[in-house]
Amino acid sequence: MTQPVPRLTDTLDSLRDQLGGGGIHVNGRIRREVVRAIQREHGRGLVVAARLDAAAHAARTGLINTGMLSKDEEYLIQFAPLGEARYKAIVDSYAIYAAGEIGRL
């Protein structure tokens, strides 16, 4: 089974085979430029993947915290109903803050 995302070394090996053999002759400078370009794009992809992972982690944390705060709000409304408006304001403020932070990622 092939990998859905090829490793950089596999790509470079394939490139070396294509450029160095099979009747395709390219000088060393062009070959190095192509390898550097592939490495640069691979690096960019790794950075984007890290950003996506970080954004998902932040979103998951915001969701879990908002859910837990909402459950606490529900409990406190039953325990001390006079504070309902304040509890809602606090939880809503957190949810707005979390959404803003995630939106800036």
Phi, psi and omega in degrees: 000133181277154178283140179294326178239112183293147176285154180301319181296323177295318179297316181293319178298316179298318179296317179299319178299317182290317184279327185267339184229183175069023176086358177264116182244122180227142182290164186299326182296315180294319179300315179296321179297319179294316179298315178298319179297319178295317179297320179297315180294322177298317177299318178299319178297320178296320179295315179298317179298320179295320177297318179298317178298317180295319179295319179295320178296315179297317180296316179298317179297316178298318179295313181297314180297319179297318177297317180294319178295322178296321177295318176298319178301314180301315179297314183293327177297320178289322183285316182220081187299337181293340180269008186308312182298320180291317179300315180297319180297319181294312181294318178298320179298317178298314182299319178294317178299312181298317179297321178295316179298315180294322179296334180275355180289000000 
